[in-house]
Amino acid sequence: MIKTTVGLRPFRRTGPNLTVESLGDKVLVHNYGHGGSGWSLSWGSSRQAVDNALTNGKGGPVAVIGCGALGMTSALLLQRAGRQVTIYTKDRHPNITSSVATGVWSPDSRICLKSEAPAGFADWWEKTCRTSFRHYQNLLGLPGNPIEWVDTFHATDTPPSEEPDEEGDARADSPEFAHFYQERVSDLTPVSREFKAGQHPFRERYAVQGSTMIYNIPAYTQYLLDEFRMQGGRIVTQEFNTPEELKGLRETTIINCTGLGSQALFGDKKLVPVRGQLSFLIPQPEVHYNFSNASAYTIARRDGIIVGSMNNGRYGSTDLSVDPQQSDDSVDAIAASMAGLATG
Ligand SMILES: Cc1cc2nc3c(=O)[nH]c(=O)nc-3n(C[C@H](O)[C@H](O)[C@H](O)COP(=O)(O)OP(=O)(O)OC[C@H]3O[C@@H](n4cnc5c(N)ncnc54)[C@H](O)[C@@H]3O)c2cc1C
């Protein structure tokens, strides 16, 4: 293992906040609270935030607060609409939540609580998801492979037809999250294939092969920042502690992309951190597939093979310390499934 990271997903119980409000003589557009789906939904959500800013704002330069997935995509879409943009941010890559994400297409991962999804949320989610997906297909094949498609294999002892359709919220202490993928957008990703015992090399009885999109986050972040700077974008290091401080900005339109930071900055009590831990094995370019079993998963990113636990979401936890046992257990679980590959 070459590194282990811990991050806090900016989960919001009723889903992301995309409202518009006045702040003195300024227009403030929110774009935060995307849980475990922030990279996946970023282009669709930022499209909406930018449309809100263009419709309700006053023209002229725009301030984006935050330099994560949502801040960078908002900034780029504003530039494409002809606006001058400055990103004001406390921290930037690699010291932000977006930098410690797994980096898979997971648009309905911890996006809102099942019991608190507002009316119309599923429609909003589908539109946002489809917009993002289309955008990502135009980012394939770039130098450094910021975005790419990989095969996925899931090994299971339960017949695949009896497995839950959606990403399991495996922890007993986890609330029930809303899921929409199968019902709303399953046409986006290729159909999976099932294999029985003897037809695949894993220890489990069944295997399911599919395909998914992954984000090679270091290369992708570099791409987004290069694009932003090439179009004259500026990044200023600045922390805001109260909404009042935002009034001091020269821009009259502001998009707030502070993720979990909106808890302190705007007192948003609907935000709840959901902790996640990832470990990295050295990069192995020849391993170009993701794998999962009942306990753990691997993601074949270019900057290392990520190993994570299926119990990877501690709801409400702000504990940023590494749990080495969790990483060791995940590697052992993967190794057990793969033992047959080593012996042929
Ligand atoms: C372990 C883990 C795995 C994940 N896996 C995936 C995945 O596979 N796919 C996926 O789509 N999503 C995934 N996510 C979720 C995704 O990472 C987040 O939803 C996304 O990063 C949120 O982006 P953001 O821009 O809103 O927030 P952030 O990345 O947190 O950015 C917020 C920005 O605002 C700045 N800021 C905050 N407060 C202030 C302030 N007061 N003043 C000035 N600046 C401020 C910060 O410095 C930062 O620049 C994962 C998250 C975790 C933790």
The ligand as an ORCA input file, in Angstrom:
! r2SCAN-3c Opt
* xyz 0 1
  C     -14.188      8.361      0.109
  C     -14.998      9.081     -0.928
  C     -15.282      8.464     -2.132
  C     -16.017      9.134     -3.110
  N     -16.201      8.531     -4.319
  C     -16.870      9.178     -5.303
  C     -16.995      8.584     -6.580
  O     -16.463      7.519     -6.845
  N     -17.715      9.242     -7.524
  C     -18.304     10.465     -7.275
  O     -18.966     10.989     -8.150
  N     -18.161     11.053     -6.068
  C     -17.462     10.448     -5.080
  N     -17.311     11.027     -3.856
  C     -18.008     12.281     -3.583
  C     -17.276     13.482     -4.128
  O     -15.926     13.413     -3.782
  C     -17.917     14.746     -3.557
  O     -19.316     14.737     -3.729
  C     -17.330     15.953     -4.274
  O     -15.936     15.931     -4.128
  C     -17.896     17.236     -3.745
  O     -17.274     18.262     -4.444
  P     -17.416     19.749     -3.943
  O     -16.760     20.593     -4.979
  O     -18.815     20.048     -3.566
  O     -16.630     19.777     -2.537
  P     -15.080     19.801     -2.164
  O     -14.258     18.933     -3.009
  O     -15.053     19.592     -0.686
  O     -14.660     21.293     -2.471
  C     -15.088     22.341     -1.635
  C     -14.195     23.531     -1.894
  O     -14.661     24.629     -1.121
  C     -13.583     25.178     -0.370
  N     -14.162     25.744      0.847
  C     -14.893     25.092      1.775
  N     -15.271     25.955      2.746
  C     -14.755     27.155      2.395
  C     -14.789     28.442      2.998
  N     -15.429     28.650      4.157
  N     -14.143     29.477      2.393
  C     -13.483     29.267      1.213
  N     -13.419     28.060      0.605
  C     -14.059     27.030      1.196
  C     -12.666     23.993     -0.127
  O     -11.347     24.425      0.198
  C     -12.748     23.290     -1.489
  O     -11.878     23.923     -2.408
  C     -16.535     10.427     -2.857
  C     -16.246     11.053     -1.659
  C     -15.472     10.413     -0.694
  C     -15.134     11.114      0.573
*
